[in-house]
Amino acid sequence: MATTTLTAETIARVAKKIGYLKLKNGGFAIPCPRCHGTGVFRPFGVCFRCGGGRWEEVGHRTVLKNVRAELELEAQRERNGGKTDGELRWEAQQADLQAQRDRNGGLTDLELSEKQAKEEIARAAAAAEIALQAKADGAAAELATRYTPGTRQGFSGTITMRVSGPGKFGTWVLTKIKLENGDTAIYWNDLGDKGDAVSFTATVKEISTRNGEAQVVVQRAKLAQPA
């Protein structure tokens, strides 16, 4: 809005419209921001900001700035059939969003894009999981040709993991061994420390897969006696 000289009558009219109180000294005031125009600030009693006067005088420049802003909104409403430019933009945005929802089965373009991206990520993750499981199943089938559940066999390898923790019947221990032939063995008990080279006999319990890796699970292991 171009800067124009405002008459006293215009300033008074618009200031009153936007909530200013005209003071006897010609200035304007607003309800005290601290006590919201009550003059009392509980639980302390009289408001210490306005001293109980309820109103706070506002600088003339601030009043003029707000009056000019309100006049600009009045001009927009007169030009736009009662609506401001901002309201027209908002309505246009809402109409566009509704058109997007009508086109996309209830979703905006952004929501549809996000939904499609999530679905693509889920499909990729599922495909990767299937591929990983298929690889593990193939490796498990190969392990089954070398290890028969219920049989007792000899094993040699290096402990790559040893973890333990409190359990219902005492401390549990999980030992993972990388065998010399490249296979992985799991033993739910203690065989040594991580990094130890071990040779032992054990009963094959089962062939399993975990995190895409095929493993031979053994039990009742007995370490080989040193020569």
N, C-alpha and C positions, 0 to 999 in steps of 0.2 A: 504494500500500500504506500502510495506517495505521501511524503510528509506535507501536511497541511496545517494551517492555523486553526485551532479548535476554539470554539466559543465557550464561554463559561457555562452557558446553558447545556451545551452538548457534554461537556466534561461532567457536570453535575448529574445529568440524566444517566449517562453510561456508568459512572462511578457507583451510583445507587443501584443500578441493575446488577453489577457484579459484586455487590456486597459491601461497599464502602459507606462509612457514616460521615456526613458533612459536619465539620466542626464549626463553632462560632468564629474561630480565627481564620476561616476560609480554607483550612486544610482538610485532610481526610484521615480516617482511622479505620482499622479493622478490629474484630474481636481479638482480645489478647490470646496469642498462640499458646501461652502456658496454661491458662485456666479456661480457655475456650469461651471467654466472655462472661464467665460466672462471677469473677472477682474473688473466688475462693479456690485455693489449691489444697485439697485434702491430702494428708491429715494435718497439714501445717497451719491451716487457717487462711488468713488474707493472702492473696497471691502476691508474692514478692516482686513479680515482674511489672504488673500494672498497678500495684498498691491498692487493689480493690476497685480501681476505676473501670475495669472490664474492657476498655478499649486501648489500642496502641496506635499512635499517629504514624502515618506512612509518608515517606518522602515524596515530594511533588513529582520528581522524575519517574518514580516507580508507578505512581498513579497514572501519569500520562502514557507511560509505556503500556500499561494494562488496558487503558481506555482505547488507545489506538489499535491494540490487538483485538479488542471486542468489536470495534467499528469495522475492522477488516472482516471479521466473522459475519457481522450483520450484512455487509456488502455481498459476501459470498452467498448467504442465504437468500438475499433478494435476487441475485443472479441465477441461483440454482434451484429455485422453487422451494425454498425453506431449508435447504441442506448446505452444510459447509463443503468446501473442496475435500477436506479430509473424510467426511462422511460419504461423499460420492466415491472416493478412491476405495474406501473400505467396502462399500456395496459392490463395486466392480470386482474387487478381489474375492469377495464371498461368492459372487455369481460365477467367477472363473473356477473357484474351488468346487462349486456345485456341479458345474459342467464336467470337471475332471472326474468327480465321483460318479456321475451318470455314465460317463464313458468307461470307467474302470471298475464297475461293479461295487461302488461304495467307497473307493479309495482315491485319494488325491494322487497326482503324478508322483510326488515325493514318496508317499506311503507305498504306492505300487512299486516304485524303484527299490525301496528298502526291502519290501517283501520278496521281490524277485532275487535280490542280492542274497538275502538270508536263505532262500530256497536253493540257490546255486551253491552256496557254501555247504549247506546240509547235504546236497547231492554229492558234492565232491568228497566230503568227509565220509559219507556212506560208501562211496565207491572205493575210497582208500582203505576203509575198514574191511570191505569184502575182499579186496586184493590181498591185504595183509593176512586175513584169516585163511584165504585160499593157499597162500604161500606157506603158512604155518601148518595147514592140514596136509599139504604135500610133504613137508619136512617130517611131520609126525608119521605119515605112512611109511616114509623111508626108514625112520627110526624103528618102526615096528618090525622091519625085516632083520634088524640087528639085536633087538631086545624083546624077549618074551616075558610077559607078566607072570610072576610066580617062580621064575627060574633064578638061580643064584649065579652071578657072573663076576668076573674081575674087572676092575676099573682103575685107570691111572689118569691123573690130570693135575690142574692147579686150581686152588680155591680162589675164586674171583669175588666172592661176596660172603660175608658172615654177619648176620643180624640176629639180635635176641631181644626179648622183652618179657615182662611179667605175664603169666597166664593163669588159668584156673587151677592147674595142677603144678605150679612152679614156673620156673623160667623156661621159655621156649627158645630154640635156636634153629635158624634156617641157614643151611650151607649150600652155596652154589658152586659147582665145579665145572671148569672147562676141560673136557676130556682131551686126551692126546689126539684122538681122531677127529676133533672139532665139534663133537656133540656136547650137549649141556646136560648135566645131571643135577638133580635137586635132592637134598637129604635133609629131612626135618630132625636134625640133631647135630651134635658137634663132631667135627672131623679135624679141626685145627684152626689156624688163623688165616686171614686173607693173605694170599701170596705163597702159602705153603704148597709144596708139591706133595701129593699124596697118592698112595696105591692102596686099594682096599677091595674087599669082596662084599657084595650086597645083593639083596633080593630085589628084583625088578617089581615094583608095585604097579606102575601104569605109565603110559605115554600120554603127556598132556601138552597143551599150548597155553602160553601166557604172554600177553603183549606182543602177539605175532611170532613168538619163538617156540619151537618144539622142544620139549624137555623129556628126559627119562627120569621118573621119580623113583627113588630107591629107598629101601628100609633095611633095618637090621644090618647096618654096615659094620665091618670089622677091618681095622687097619692092618696092612701087611706088616709082619715083623721084619725089622731091619736084618739084613744078612750078616 
